[in-house]
Amino acid sequence: MSTCRLIYRSTAREETLTNDALARLQYTSISNNNSLGITGILVLSGDQFLQVLEGDSERVNELYHKIAQDPRHHKVRLISFESINERYFSDWGMRLIDLYDLPMQPRKFLMQKYQSVEDTICIPTQLNLVYALLLDAKLFCLSEPWDNSPVDV
């Protein structure tokens, strides 16, 4: 059994972006992924999804093909697929992180670090920056609450 990490991006359909729809998506993903031994993270920025799936290569591939056919999004693009020895998101069956919902200070940090358009952080196209954004998002979820005072930019 080989373990892999798959990263893809997609564009969410408008009806997928409601709070209720996103909560259902996360709940269902956690339940399904836990039963398959898959872990990961789903980052939302504007209408763009960036997702990591980690687990058994065959199961991750099967899940990715189901996801690619899911009508809740379109323009699904594979970014990376690689064998791994260690998972980056081993504690999360699926964690949804909406970058817009981050407190002001970490959002400003990400907007300065990555390209942004109209207060929306752009999903990078270079693999090293994709990894950086994913790990930054994870870090902000694990860190202490930020001071929400205004930020000098």
N, C-alpha and C positions, 0 to 999 in steps of 0.2 A: 504494500500500500504506500504510494508516494503522496506526499503533501505538497500542495501548490498554493500560490497566491495569484488571483485573477483580479485585474483592475479594469473597470470600464467606465465610460461616461455616457450620459444620455440626456435628452430633453424631456422634461415632464409635461404632460398635457395639463391644461388649466384646472380641470376637475380633480386632478391628483394633488393639487397644492393647498387644499383646505386643511385646516388643523385636524378635523375628524378623519379625513382620508389618510393623512400622514400618520396619525396615531394608529389607525387600523393596519396600515402597511407595516409599521414597525412591530406591532403586536404579532401579526401573522408571520412576519419574517423571523422573529425570535423563536416562535413556536416551531416553525418548519425547520429552521437552521439547527436548532438544538437537537432535534430528532435525527438530523443528518450528520451531526458533528462538524457543522460549518460555523465559522465565526467571521466577524467583519464589521465594517463601518459603512454608513451611507451618509455622505455629505450633500447637503442641498445649498445651492447658492443661486438665488433668483429662481429660474426655472431649470437649472442644470443640476443633474445628479452626478456624483462621483462615488463609485462603490468599490469596495474591496471584499472579496470572498476568499476565505482561507479554509482549507480542509483537504480531504481525499480528492485527488485529481479527477477521478471519474465522477464523483458526486458533484464537485464544483462545476465541471463541464456540463453535466445534465442540468443543473440549476441555472447556469448562465444561458443555456439555450431556451429554457422556459422563460427566463426574464426577458430575453431578446424579443420574444413573441408577445409579451405583456402589453396590452393596449394602453396602460397608464402612462406610457412614455414612448418616444420614438427617437430616431437618429442614434441608435445604440452603437457605440464604437468601442471595440476592444483596445485597451491601452497597453496592457502587459499580461503575460501569463508565464509564470516561472515556478520551478521546483524550489522548495524552501526547506530549511531545517528547523526554523523557528517562526512561530506566528507573531505578528505585531499586535493583533487584536484578539488574543486568546480568551480574554475575559468577557467578550461581548458576543452573544448569539447574533445580534445585529443592533448597532447603536446608530440612531438617526441624529445627525447634528445639522441644524439649520444655521448657517453662518450669520444670517440676518438676526437671529435671536440671541446671539452672543452679546454680552455687555459691551458698552461703547469702547472701553479701552482695548480689549482684545480685537474687536472689529477694526478699530483704527490701525492697530498694529498690522493685521492681515492686509488691510487695504494699502498700506504703505509697502509691505513686503511683496505683494502680488499685484498684478494689474487689476484695476477695478474700473467699472463704468457705472455712473449714476448710483453710487453707493452699493453696487453689487460686485463682490469679489469674483473675478473671472477664474474659471477652472483652467489651470495651466495645460499646455500641450507637451512640454518637455517632461520626460519621465522623472528626472531628479526633482523638479519643482512639484510634480504631482505627489511624490512621496513626501516632500517637505510640507505641503499643505495638509495631507492626511495626518501626518504626525503632529503638526501644529494643532489641528482640530482635536486630536486625541488629548494632547497636553492640556488644552484649555478646558476640556471636560473633566480632567482629573485634578486640575489645580484648585487652589483656594479661590473663593469668590473675589472678583476684581472690585476695586474701588470704582464706582461709576461716576466719579467727578469728571468734569470736562477735561478734555485732553488738548494740550497745545500741539498743533501740527505744524 
